[in-house]
């Protein structure tokens, strides 16, 4: 029986980039969401931003995993 490792990293760092309307996918397959200062200083807004950024990353990771499983069973 196979085992699967799940690895998640979340970093919140100061930056000078423009804010985004929604998370964007980067070339390495990770997602980034740049929020404004007031959102970054609010625990509730930070939580929403992190969850909004994580959601597409989670969906993509599960889709890739399911695709590999499907190919493995073929």
C-alpha positions in Angstrom: 0.0 0.0 0.0 1.4 3.4 -1.0 1.8 6.3 1.3 1.6 9.9 0.3 3.5 12.9 1.7 1.8 16.3 1.7 4.1 19.3 1.9 2.8 22.8 2.5 4.7 26.1 2.9 3.2 29.5 3.5 5.3 32.6 3.7 4.0 36.1 4.4 6.8 38.7 3.6 7.0 42.4 3.1 7.3 43.5 -0.5 6.9 46.5 -2.8 5.0 44.7 -5.6 1.6 45.8 -6.8 -1.4 44.1 -5.2 -3.3 41.4 -7.1 -7.1 41.0 -7.5 -6.7 37.2 -7.0 -3.9 34.6 -6.6 -1.6 34.2 -9.6 0.2 31.0 -10.6 4.0 31.4 -10.9 6.3 29.5 -13.3 7.2 26.9 -10.7 3.6 26.0 -10.1 3.3 27.8 -6.8 0.7 30.5 -6.2 1.2 34.1 -5.0 -1.2 36.7 -3.8 0.0 40.2 -3.0 -2.3 42.1 -0.6 -2.3 45.7 0.6 -0.9 46.8 4.0 -4.2 47.0 5.8 -5.2 43.5 4.7 -1.7 42.3 5.8 -2.2 43.7 9.3 -5.6 42.1 9.9 -5.6 38.5 11.1 -9.0 37.9 9.4 -7.9 39.4 6.1 -4.6 37.5 6.2 -6.5 34.3 6.8 -8.8 34.9 3.9 -5.9 35.8 1.6 -4.0 32.7 2.6 -7.0 30.4 2.1 -7.7 32.1 -1.3 -4.1 31.5 -2.3 -4.1 27.9 -1.1 -7.3 26.8 -2.7 -6.1 26.8 -6.4 -2.8 25.3 -5.3 -4.7 22.5 -3.5 -6.9 21.8 -6.4 -4.0 21.7 -8.8 -2.0 19.3 -6.6 -5.0 17.0 -6.2 -5.7 17.1 -9.9 -2.1 16.2 -10.7 -2.2 13.4 -8.1 -5.4 11.9 -9.5 -4.0 12.1 -13.0 -0.9 10.1 -11.9 -3.1 7.6 -10.1 -5.3 7.2 -13.2 -2.2 6.6 -15.4 -0.8 4.2 -12.9 -3.9 2.0 -13.0 -4.1 2.0 -16.8 
